[in-house]
Amino acid sequence: MGELARDLAEALDPVLWAERVTGHMLDPWQAELLRGDCRRVLLNVCRQGGKSTTAGALGLYVAQHEPGALVLLLSPSQRQSGELLRTVAGLYGADDSAVQADAQSVLRLELANGSRIISLPGKEATVRGFAGVRLIVIDEAARVSDDLYYSVRPMLAVSGGGLVAMSTPFGKRGWWHKEWTEGQGWQRIQVTAEQCPRISPAFLAEERATIGAWWFAQEYMCQFGETSDQVFSYELVAAALRDDIKPLEAAKHLTTARESEV
């Protein structure tokens, strides 16, 4: 295949580009993500399942094929966001037909077509101010605070850009658990370690015996378990909530009941 024909084929199918740059065939779920519209996607994928590479490839593909695109990479910390950008940079360096870079550092990649990929710290106060965002990628989403998540969503209000949040579970808490279990309009992709062809059954058996059932279920089987310090289960707390009693009314009923006992 000539270079021009290759570039045309890859412009029509991001999977062809990703497989050339990464050097291996993509898993079905990875191809599904790259070929989808990525408007709202939750990736509940096991550790070492390939989610960071796939999301990084998606961000780089968007930046190279959509001039002027702004891609933001968020994580609980700047270090983790920087690691995701390193993944992007590695893919960029492996692409012999990549758009020329105008600037590249540990915090950003700016391309000659006007696109930018920027890694950001996990603090709500420091990520505001971006507009016209084409894609937001949130890594380790289960550990990203609620206020950070709610502060970045408005960045997509006018642009209509996409949001990809990826993680393993971290208990039944926070926005990540809520969106996975109750959120509307999400495409959900779940991949356990048993579904990943690069993780052997022997390794999983050793991990299960070493780290215990709770951690194994969370890190490798993508299960939302109760937190280790939780006294009451999530389901028990949720069942105790009622919409027909306002907080002040409930307090009033409690006070009346106590007075009647005196």
Beta strands, then each sheet from edge to edge (+ up, - down):
strand 1: 40-45
strand 2: 70-74
strand 3: 101-104
strand 4: 108-111
strand 5: 116-120
strand 6: 135-138
strand 7: 162-167
strand 8: 187-191
sheet 1: 3+ 4- 5+ 2+ 6+ 7+ 1+ 8+
end
